[in-house]
């Protein structure tokens, strides 16, 4: 340890540059007589820890994590703790009392108030909250955030890990994120009990071993005309949105978020801005005569910019469109039919599966692979290939979508 030659006291060892760049696991002491050190975990997590003696007993007190808590802030807090101890106080007890006032449910609210703004997709924002509210909060919601351990996380995950593996896996990541925020914010210390590698991976089966991701259940080509006739007979804004999504081969979220400013009816064109596209690029959708007619016949709400608006004027929910397909399937089965199911999985078809139905149709009809993929707004070819492809084949895609619409509304057409 180095000493100041003039004042004969220990000097600090750590620097802001070192704290910012250090990656090797270990404990790095700061010196200065404050008992402050930086702990770096094998998974890259970093924590400020202060070793203090309170009433003759040695304790460790967490002070948060960089970069939120800087070296200067950690030193200042360590000094304040020393002063509190000297005056007869107990910083560890005070910290525990603070932690005990923040439950997991409250931590979720604080975390989401900051992080939800990062999600461009409204569906993702709702899913984040919904999974935590449905599965985690009822079990560990009241538990103080500083007291949550691995066993608590397992109580949440184990009941759904085998049956709803994909949902459970996402839930685990979201719990980990909330607990990580709580640690950085100084509400808890120690390792993250929701961490997968070297932690929950030893307690739970690997997701890939118990559930393989599958495709969205798709409508069969043979059922498409019958399904289309059924849908066309239904009223309501959600049914119209589903029709429009099918005839344009667009994603549900793209249709639900569609506003009138994106539509050029005279040019029979729908231009989706890059910010709303999965690939982050503007996408032009050619509209067929039937598509233009559908839009022209829709009611408009002066207070809402959305083409397919919810009852209160906001964006139509994904559940509203999915519910239309569920009701169609159930009604057909109730009437003695076979319903509308995926040929491979036997599950009821869902809105997103309609894109697969369109892709199968395009392949069966011999349409160019690139043309069909562009209609689905997929990224096609290498970066170099895309650089040389200066057109989005709008005219040819319009012809293809017109043929697709003809097949849907004409049961005698070749599918």
Rosetta blueprint (number, residue, H / E / L):
1 X L
2 X L
3 X E
4 X L
5 X L
6 X L
7 X L
8 X L
9 X L
10 X E
11 X L
12 X E
13 X L
14 X L
15 X L
16 X H
17 X H
18 X H
19 X H
20 X H
21 X H
22 X L
23 X L
24 X L
25 X L
26 X E
27 X E
28 X E
29 X E
30 X L
31 X E
32 X L
33 X L
34 X L
35 X L
36 X E
37 X E
38 X E
39 X E
40 X E
41 X L
42 X L
43 X L
44 X L
45 X L
46 X E
47 X E
48 X E
49 X E
50 X E
51 X E
52 X E
53 X E
54 X E
55 X L
56 X L
57 X E
58 X E
59 X E
60 X E
61 X E
62 X E
63 X L
64 X L
65 X L
66 X L
67 X L
68 X L
69 X L
70 X L
71 X H
72 X H
73 X H
74 X H
75 X H
76 X H
77 X H
78 X H
79 X H
80 X H
81 X H
82 X H
83 X H
84 X H
85 X H
86 X H
87 X L
88 X L
89 X L
90 X L
91 X H
92 X H
93 X H
94 X H
95 X H
96 X H
97 X H
98 X H
99 X H
100 X H
101 X L
102 X L
103 X E
104 X H
105 X H
106 X H
107 X H
108 X H
109 X H
110 X H
111 X H
112 X H
113 X H
114 X H
115 X H
116 X H
117 X H
118 X H
119 X L
120 X L
121 X L
122 X H
123 X H
124 X H
125 X H
126 X H
127 X H
128 X H
129 X H
130 X H
131 X H
132 X H
133 X H
134 X H
135 X H
136 X H
137 X H
138 X H
139 X H
140 X H
141 X L
142 X L
143 X L
144 X E
145 X H
146 X H
147 X H
148 X L
149 X L
150 X H
151 X H
152 X H
153 X H
154 X H
155 X H
156 X H
157 X H
158 X H
159 X H
160 X H
161 X H
162 X L
163 X L
164 X L
165 X H
166 X H
167 X H
168 X H
169 X H
170 X H
171 X H
172 X H
173 X H
174 X H
175 X H
176 X H
177 X H
178 X H
179 X H
180 X H
181 X H
182 X H
183 X H
184 X H
185 X L
186 X L
187 X L
188 X L
189 X L
190 X L
191 X L
192 X L
193 X L
194 X L
195 X L
196 X L
197 X L
198 X L
199 X L
200 X H
201 X H
202 X H
203 X L
204 X L
205 X L
206 X L
207 X H
208 X H
209 X H
210 X H
211 X L
212 X L
213 X L
214 X L
215 X L
216 X L
217 X L
218 X L
219 X L
220 X L
221 X H
222 X H
223 X H
224 X H
225 X H
226 X H
227 X H
228 X H
229 X H
230 X H
231 X H
232 X H
233 X L
234 X L
235 X L
236 X L
237 X H
238 X H
239 X H
240 X H
241 X H
242 X H
243 X H
244 X H
245 X H
246 X H
247 X H
248 X H
249 X L
250 X L
251 X L
252 X H
253 X H
254 X H
255 X H
256 X H
257 X L
258 X L
259 X E
260 X H
261 X H
262 X H
263 X E
264 X E
265 X L
266 X L
267 X L
268 X L
269 X E
270 X E
271 X E
272 X E
273 X L
274 X H
275 X H
276 X H
277 X L
278 X L
279 X L
280 X L
281 X L
282 X L
283 X E
284 X E
285 X E
286 X E
287 X L
288 X L
289 X H
290 X H
291 X H
292 X H
293 X H
294 X H
295 X H
296 X H
297 X L
298 X L
299 X L
300 X L
301 X L
302 X L
303 X L
304 X L
305 X L
306 X E
307 X L
308 X L
309 X E
310 X L
311 X L
312 X L
313 X L
314 X L
315 X E
316 X L
317 X L
318 X H
319 X H
320 X H
321 X H
322 X H
323 X H
324 X H
325 X H
326 X H
327 X H
328 X H
329 X H
330 X H
331 X H
332 X H
333 X H
334 X H
335 X L
336 X L
337 X L
338 X L
339 X L
340 X L
341 X E
342 X L
343 X L
344 X L
345 X L
346 X L
347 X L
348 X E
349 X L
350 X L
351 X L
352 X L
353 X H
354 X H
355 X H
356 X H
357 X H
358 X H
359 X H
360 X H
361 X H
362 X H
363 X H
364 X H
365 X L
366 X L
367 X L
368 X L
369 X H
370 X H
371 X H
372 X H
373 X H
374 X H
375 X H
376 X L
377 X L
378 X L
379 X L
380 X L
381 X L
382 X L
383 X H
384 X H
385 X H
386 X H
387 X H
388 X H
389 X L
390 X L
391 X L
392 X L
393 X L
394 X H
395 X H
396 X H
397 X H
398 X H
399 X H
400 X H
401 X H
402 X H
403 X H
404 X H
405 X H
406 X H
407 X H
408 X H
409 X H
410 X L
411 X L
412 X L
413 X L
414 X L
415 X L
